[in-house]
Amino acid sequence: VKPGLRLEIFDGKTFRPRFDFSAVWRGGDVRCVMETSAGDLWIGGTAGSAVVRGGLLKSLGNSNGFSDSSRFAFVEFEPGHIFAGGRDDLLEWNGRRWLVLLQGLDRVRTIRKTRDGVIWVLSGSGVHRLRNGTWITNGEDDGLPSNTAYTVFEDSKGRVWAGTSRGLSLFNPETDRDYPRTRLAVAGNSREVAPDGNVRIFFSGI
């Protein structure tokens, strides 16, 4: 297959060619295509990303804070408010520049918002959700079959399901809503501060 980027539209019966950017596309394998409320097309690939405005393709680089050009997921929750998930991070477009929201994600697969306003980000490092301005990460220690998560789905009853590399898991929001109980470790903690003023405190949380 000749490498490149060709976009087609399905009219219900057949596909019709719309754009052919094979001569200028340098983004590798295409992983996601998103059309915004303004009619722009955002395209993410394994080696680069671009946006199509007015039929012209513009590659996305380090300008305006766009880091790690490879993108695996684009989503627009509100007009002009865009999230972009890449090989390592999650970016947010605030209308002027890109801001880094999360790092160390290991390839973002899905970005979705449920009806309660929670934003879910699924990647190779687990299930991450933004609720009331705070990011919470769940993995195998929290009951998921695997840390490698691919997709999230909200059913008609409002239940949230996560699909991982080892199966499906149902989110239970009522489990242990309290803050972790912390305790100081008896072993390892000194009773006195060293003469240089440095001190290390060992503790654990449940």
Secondary structure, 3 states (H helix, E strand, C coil): CCCCCEEEEECCCCEEEEEECCCCCCCCCEEEEEECCCCCEEEEECCCEEEEECCEEEEECCHHHCCCCCEEEEEEEECCEEEEEECCCEEEECCCCEEEEECCCCCEEEEEECCCCCEEEEECCEEEEEECCEEEEECHHHCCCCCCEEEEEECCCCCEEEEECCEEEECCCCCCCCCCCEEECCCCCCCCCCCCCCCCCCEEEC
